[in-house]
Amino acid sequence: MTKLGRQIGIGPTDNTSDQRTPRQRLRLIPEAARASFVPFVPARYATRAHEWDLTRISPDRPRATGSPIEVTGTLKTESGTPVRNALIEIWNANHHGRYRHIEDQSGLQLDENFFGMGRVLTDDDGNYRFWTISPGAYLARPDIGRWRPKHIHLSISGGSSRLITQMYFPGEASNESDPMAILMGDAFQRNIGKPYETPDIDVDLGYQFDIVVGGRNATYFE
Ligand code: FE
């Protein structure tokens, strides 16, 4: 196989870098020719009724350990138009800071009542709502002692686009030293959920996280 450019292997067992290495020079696609975020969702995004509530694996199961929180917001375009029918998926670590994922080798406690992922479609006004458990911070790099502040991962899909971002929590000690936050620069403030009181006794606190696709005030996407 012809090899162009430098090969970057992910790890000692990785043998796929050939396929992931571009064969041709990279070219920048002009802004005007790039795909826009189209608020069209194919039928395969059929969500189930309780997938918005991560605090229970199913409605008949006990509540997961930790502080239940609400996360709500509106998905908007650059001009402020709400985007309906976009698929929003979230995932976060459990109360102890552990993901239910094969790559989470932290050894921290799993919670049999916390699956850690949920998804919804935005409604006609572009709104979404989740309940989840307030995530624990976790030691992302034990070798250098680097913690990740508590955060929720979000994926926004519409048409052929998929955007990934993270919602942070205000006032967390390790926010400022977080590598992602440093990368975001000024945009970091827009990725912090705004706390609000909720009369709903089933959750301790709400966080508003509006997501803006495109423009100067865009949410930071990875
Ligand atoms: Fe994470």
Residues whose N, C-alpha, C, O or C-beta is under 5 A from the ligand:
A	BS01	FE	none
